[in-house]
Amino acid sequence: MSTTEAPSRESRGAVELTTAMLLSGTLGVFVVESGASSFNVVFFRCVFGTLFLALYCLVRGFFKNHGFTPKKLGLAALGGVFIVFNWAFLFESYDSTSISVATVVYHTQPFFVVLLGALLFKDRITAHKAGWLVVAFLGLILVSGVSASDLSGGSDYLIGVGYALLAALFYGLSTIITKRVSGVKPHLVALVQVLLGIPLLLPFTQLAEASGFGSGWLWLVGLGFIHTGVMYVLMYSSYQKLPTSKIAVLAFVYPAAAMVCDWAVYGHSVSLVQALGIPLIVAASLGINLGWHPRFLRRAAAPAVTTPQPPEQPAAAAAPRARSTV
């Protein structure tokens, strides 16, 4: 690749990822406007997402030399179990908190990946990672906006924050499992996971309510075709063109767009105290992803760089390797 082609390729990748993150920011509005229950939303997202991804993979010829082995297929399916329930818990959290709060709390995903890696695979948590985890926890406390009355029991808001954290945990589980599926197109991994979601979620889905969706069907089709089809294609294409640093930074277009949509459509905004926590979570996430070393930890910490985590999406790869997203 010539030196003149490289900037153009990277610029296209930046446009693709920015567009994907802006689309992701509208996800909450599509979920709420559909009027369907969380499990119904995820079920039909899987149905329409499967149709889009299957057609896309067929047209692109991805089914030839797919690279799946029984082990890789099993890992992709296991990651899919966590990713579809991750969506269900995230969408459920919108009702009890707000799209803004749920999305920012959900962006603690990278820290769950670090903690789960240490717990399950004995990955070493360096001093700088531990420092960023503390910063992220402080930011989470501020952003959650949980008050003493919420802690007294029976608070729907506190339950909603818990759902967002559980969604982030399930995302982390899906990530550390799915990223071990190497040598397979991420689009195929995503297809396996949304296809699995159909029978997996069927027992939790109230199909009898489908006749009353009305215009909600348009929002559900949009979730499948736009947020589980077009958005993933743009993301996976951009990951091949961008360095890790730009992926990590542009990923935060998603929560910013979600907060703007929540304010513009529903009039929801975060308080001053909650706003103070957002830059802490952003800085901590970038620090974890890019291996930044806080000045007071530089002497103690060994250099480490991890792959950034994109936003809420299903399935497959957050970098050129296969891994899950919102």
C-alpha positions as CSV (number, residue, x, y, z in Angstrom):
1,M,0.0,0.0,0.0
2,S,1.4,3.4,-1.0
3,T,1.8,6.2,1.5
4,T,-0.9,8.2,-0.3
5,E,-3.3,5.2,-0.1
6,A,-2.9,4.7,3.7
7,P,-4.4,8.0,4.8
8,S,-7.4,7.5,2.4
9,R,-8.0,4.0,3.7
10,E,-7.8,5.1,7.3
11,S,-10.1,8.0,6.6
12,R,-12.7,5.6,5.1
13,G,-12.4,3.4,8.2
14,A,-13.0,6.4,10.4
15,V,-16.1,7.4,8.5
16,E,-17.4,3.8,8.6
17,L,-16.8,3.4,12.4
18,T,-18.2,6.9,13.2
19,T,-21.3,6.1,11.1
20,A,-21.7,2.7,12.9
21,M,-21.4,4.4,16.3
22,L,-23.9,7.0,15.4
23,L,-26.3,4.3,14.4
24,S,-25.6,2.5,17.6
25,G,-26.5,5.6,19.5
26,T,-30.1,5.4,18.2
27,L,-30.5,1.8,19.4
28,G,-32.3,2.8,22.6
29,V,-34.9,4.9,20.8
30,F,-35.7,1.9,18.5
31,V,-36.1,-0.4,21.5
32,V,-38.4,2.0,23.4
33,E,-40.4,3.0,20.4
34,S,-41.1,-0.6,19.4
35,G,-43.3,-0.9,22.5
36,A,-42.3,-4.6,22.8
37,S,-41.0,-6.3,25.9
38,S,-37.2,-6.8,26.2
39,F,-37.2,-10.4,25.3
40,N,-39.6,-9.8,22.3
41,V,-37.3,-7.1,21.1
42,V,-34.2,-9.3,21.3
43,F,-36.0,-12.3,19.7
44,F,-37.1,-10.3,16.6
45,R,-33.8,-8.5,16.4
46,C,-32.3,-12.0,16.1
47,V,-34.9,-13.0,13.5
48,F,-34.4,-9.9,11.2
49,G,-30.6,-9.8,11.9
50,T,-30.3,-13.4,10.8
51,L,-32.0,-12.7,7.5
52,F,-29.7,-9.7,6.8
53,L,-26.5,-11.4,7.8
54,A,-27.3,-14.7,6.1
55,L,-28.0,-12.8,2.8
56,Y,-24.9,-10.7,3.2
57,C,-22.6,-13.7,3.9
58,L,-24.2,-15.5,0.9
59,V,-23.6,-12.6,-1.5
60,R,-20.0,-12.1,-0.2
61,G,-19.2,-15.9,-0.5
62,F,-18.3,-16.2,3.2
63,F,-19.9,-19.6,3.4
64,K,-17.1,-21.1,1.3
65,N,-14.0,-21.9,3.3
66,H,-15.8,-20.6,6.4
67,G,-13.1,-21.8,8.7
68,F,-15.4,-23.3,11.4
69,T,-14.4,-26.4,13.3
70,P,-16.7,-28.1,15.8
71,K,-14.7,-26.4,18.6
72,K,-14.9,-23.0,17.0
73,L,-18.6,-23.4,16.3
74,G,-19.2,-24.4,19.9
75,L,-17.3,-21.4,21.2
76,A,-19.2,-19.0,18.9
77,A,-22.5,-20.5,20.1
78,L,-21.5,-20.2,23.7
79,G,-20.6,-16.6,23.2
80,G,-24.0,-16.1,21.5
81,V,-25.8,-17.3,24.6
82,F,-24.2,-14.5,26.6
83,I,-24.6,-11.9,23.9
84,V,-28.3,-12.3,23.4
85,F,-29.0,-12.2,27.2
86,N,-26.7,-9.2,27.3
87,W,-29.1,-7.4,25.0
88,A,-32.1,-8.4,27.0
89,F,-30.7,-7.0,30.3
90,L,-29.5,-3.8,28.6
91,F,-32.9,-3.2,27.0
92,E,-34.6,-3.9,30.3
93,S,-32.5,-1.3,32.0
94,Y,-33.8,1.4,29.8
95,D,-37.2,1.2,31.4
96,S,-36.0,1.6,35.0
97,T,-33.2,4.2,34.4
98,S,-32.8,6.0,31.1
99,I,-31.1,5.3,27.8
100,S,-28.3,7.7,28.9
101,V,-27.6,6.2,32.3
102,A,-28.0,2.6,31.1
103,T,-25.6,3.2,28.1
104,V,-22.9,4.8,30.2
105,V,-23.1,2.2,32.9
106,Y,-23.0,-0.5,30.2
107,H,-19.7,1.0,29.0
108,T,-17.9,-0.6,32.0
109,Q,-17.6,-3.6,29.7
110,P,-13.8,-3.4,29.3
111,F,-13.3,-3.7,33.0
112,F,-15.4,-6.8,33.2
113,V,-13.2,-8.2,30.4
114,V,-10.1,-7.5,32.4
115,L,-11.5,-9.0,35.6
116,L,-12.9,-12.0,33.9
117,G,-9.6,-12.6,32.2
118,A,-7.9,-12.6,35.5
119,L,-10.5,-14.8,37.1
120,L,-10.9,-17.4,34.4
121,F,-7.6,-17.4,32.6
122,K,-5.2,-16.1,35.3
123,D,-4.4,-13.0,33.2
124,R,-2.2,-10.6,35.2
125,I,-3.8,-7.4,36.4
126,T,-1.0,-4.9,36.3
127,A,-0.7,-1.9,38.6
128,H,-1.9,0.5,35.9
129,K,-4.9,-1.6,35.1
130,A,-5.8,-1.8,38.8
131,G,-5.5,2.0,38.9
132,W,-7.9,2.5,36.0
133,L,-10.4,0.0,37.5
134,V,-10.5,2.2,40.6
135,V,-11.1,5.3,38.5
136,A,-13.8,3.5,36.5
137,F,-15.5,2.4,39.8
138,L,-15.6,6.0,41.0
139,G,-17.0,7.1,37.7
140,L,-19.7,4.4,37.9
141,I,-20.7,5.5,41.4
142,L,-21.2,9.1,40.1
143,V,-22.9,8.2,36.8
144,S,-25.3,5.7,38.4
145,G,-26.8,8.5,40.5
146,V,-27.9,6.0,43.2
147,S,-29.1,7.8,46.3
148,A,-29.6,6.6,49.9
149,S,-33.3,6.2,49.3
150,D,-32.5,3.9,46.3
151,L,-30.4,1.7,48.6
152,S,-33.3,1.4,51.2
153,G,-34.9,-1.4,49.1
154,G,-37.4,-1.8,46.3
155,S,-36.0,0.8,44.0
156,D,-36.7,0.2,40.3
157,Y,-33.9,2.6,39.5
158,L,-31.3,0.6,41.4
159,I,-32.6,-2.6,39.7
160,G,-32.2,-0.9,36.3
161,V,-28.5,0.0,37.1
162,G,-28.0,-3.6,38.1
163,Y,-29.5,-4.8,34.8
164,A,-27.0,-2.5,32.9
165,L,-24.1,-3.9,34.9
166,L,-25.3,-7.5,34.4
167,A,-25.5,-6.7,30.6
168,A,-21.9,-5.5,30.8
169,L,-20.9,-8.7,32.6
170,F,-22.5,-10.9,30.0
171,Y,-20.9,-8.8,27.3
172,G,-17.5,-9.5,28.9
173,L,-18.2,-13.2,29.1
174,S,-19.1,-13.2,25.4
175,T,-16.0,-11.3,24.5
176,I,-13.4,-13.5,26.2
177,I,-15.1,-16.6,24.7
178,T,-15.7,-15.3,21.2
179,K,-12.3,-13.7,20.7
180,R,-10.9,-17.3,20.8
181,V,-12.7,-18.0,17.5
182,S,-9.8,-17.2,15.1
183,G,-9.7,-17.7,11.4
184,V,-13.5,-17.1,10.9
185,K,-15.1,-14.1,9.4
186,P,-16.7,-12.0,12.2
187,H,-19.9,-11.8,10.1
188,L,-20.2,-15.6,10.2
189,V,-19.7,-15.6,14.0
190,A,-22.3,-12.9,14.4
191,L,-24.7,-15.0,12.1
192,V,-24.2,-18.1,14.3
193,Q,-25.0,-16.1,17.4
194,V,-28.1,-14.3,16.2
195,L,-29.4,-17.6,14.7
196,L,-28.9,-19.3,18.0
197,G,-30.8,-16.5,19.7
198,I,-34.0,-17.5,17.9
199,P,-34.6,-20.9,19.6
200,L,-32.8,-19.8,22.8
201,L,-35.1,-16.9,23.4
202,L,-38.3,-18.5,22.1
203,P,-39.4,-19.8,25.6
204,F,-39.1,-16.2,27.0
205,T,-40.9,-14.6,24.0
206,Q,-44.6,-13.7,24.1
207,L,-45.5,-14.3,20.5
208,A,-49.2,-13.6,21.2
209,E,-48.3,-9.9,21.6
210,A,-46.9,-9.7,18.1
211,S,-50.3,-9.0,16.6
212,G,-50.5,-5.8,18.6
213,F,-47.1,-4.3,17.7
214,G,-48.6,-2.2,14.9
215,S,-46.0,0.4,13.8
216,G,-43.7,-1.2,16.3
217,W,-42.8,-3.7,13.6
218,L,-40.9,-1.0,11.7
219,W,-38.7,-0.3,14.7
220,L,-38.1,-4.1,15.2
221,V,-37.2,-4.5,11.5
222,G,-34.9,-1.5,11.9
223,L,-33.1,-3.1,14.9
224,G,-32.5,-6.3,12.8
225,F,-31.5,-4.7,9.5
226,I,-29.9,-1.5,10.6
227,H,-28.4,-2.2,14.1
228,T,-27.6,-5.9,13.5
229,G,-26.9,-5.7,9.8
230,V,-25.7,-2.4,8.4
231,M,-24.0,-1.4,11.6
232,Y,-22.0,-4.6,12.0
233,V,-20.9,-4.5,8.3
234,L,-19.6,-1.0,8.8
235,M,-17.8,-1.8,12.1
236,Y,-16.1,-4.9,10.8
237,S,-15.0,-3.1,7.7
238,S,-13.6,-0.2,9.7
239,Y,-11.6,-2.5,12.1
240,Q,-9.5,-3.6,9.2
241,K,-8.5,0.0,8.3
242,L,-8.0,1.6,11.7
243,P,-5.3,1.4,14.4
244,T,-6.3,0.4,17.9
245,S,-6.0,4.0,19.2
246,K,-8.6,5.3,16.8
247,I,-11.0,2.4,17.4
248,A,-10.9,3.1,21.1
249,V,-11.6,6.8,20.8
250,L,-14.3,6.5,18.1
251,A,-16.1,3.9,20.2
252,F,-17.2,6.7,22.5
253,V,-19.3,8.3,19.8
254,Y,-21.8,5.6,20.7
255,P,-22.6,6.7,24.3
256,A,-22.4,10.4,23.3
257,A,-24.9,9.8,20.5
258,A,-27.2,7.8,22.8
259,M,-27.2,10.6,25.4
260,V,-28.1,13.2,22.7
261,C,-30.9,11.0,21.3
262,D,-32.3,10.4,24.9
263,W,-32.3,14.2,25.5
264,A,-33.7,15.1,22.1
265,V,-36.5,12.5,22.0
266,Y,-37.4,11.9,25.6
267,G,-36.0,15.0,27.3
268,H,-33.8,12.9,29.6
269,S,-30.5,14.4,30.8
270,V,-28.0,13.5,33.4
271,S,-27.4,15.6,36.5
272,L,-24.2,17.6,37.2
273,V,-22.9,14.9,39.5
274,Q,-23.6,12.2,37.0
275,A,-21.9,14.2,34.3
276,L,-18.8,14.3,36.4
277,G,-18.6,10.6,36.3
278,I,-18.7,10.3,32.5
279,P,-15.1,11.5,31.8
280,L,-13.8,9.2,34.5
281,I,-15.3,6.1,32.8
282,V,-14.2,7.4,29.4
283,A,-10.6,8.0,30.6
284,A,-10.5,4.7,32.4
285,S,-11.7,2.8,29.4
286,L,-9.2,4.4,27.1
287,G,-6.5,3.8,29.7
288,I,-7.3,0.1,29.8
289,N,-7.6,-0.2,26.0
290,L,-4.5,1.8,25.1
291,G,-2.3,0.8,28.0
292,W,-2.0,4.3,29.3
293,H,0.0,4.5,32.6
294,P,-1.1,7.0,35.2
295,R,1.9,9.1,36.2
296,F,1.9,7.8,39.7
297,L,1.9,4.2,38.5
298,R,4.4,4.4,35.6
299,R,7.3,3.0,37.6
300,A,5.3,0.1,39.0
301,A,3.4,-1.0,35.9
302,A,4.7,-2.9,32.9
303,P,3.6,-1.8,29.5
304,A,0.4,-3.5,28.3
305,V,-2.0,-2.9,25.5
306,T,-5.3,-4.6,25.1
307,T,-7.8,-4.6,22.3
308,P,-10.6,-2.0,22.6
309,Q,-14.2,-3.0,23.1
310,P,-16.8,-1.6,20.8
311,P,-20.3,-0.8,21.9
312,E,-23.4,-2.8,22.4
313,Q,-24.1,-5.1,19.5
314,P,-24.2,-8.8,19.0
315,A,-21.8,-11.1,18.1
316,A,-18.5,-11.0,16.7
317,A,-15.3,-9.1,16.5
318,A,-14.2,-5.9,18.0
319,A,-11.0,-5.9,16.1
320,P,-10.0,-7.8,13.0
321,R,-10.4,-10.9,15.3
322,A,-13.8,-12.2,16.1
323,R,-15.4,-10.9,19.2
324,S,-18.8,-9.7,20.4
325,T,-20.2,-6.2,20.4
326,V,-23.6,-4.5,21.3
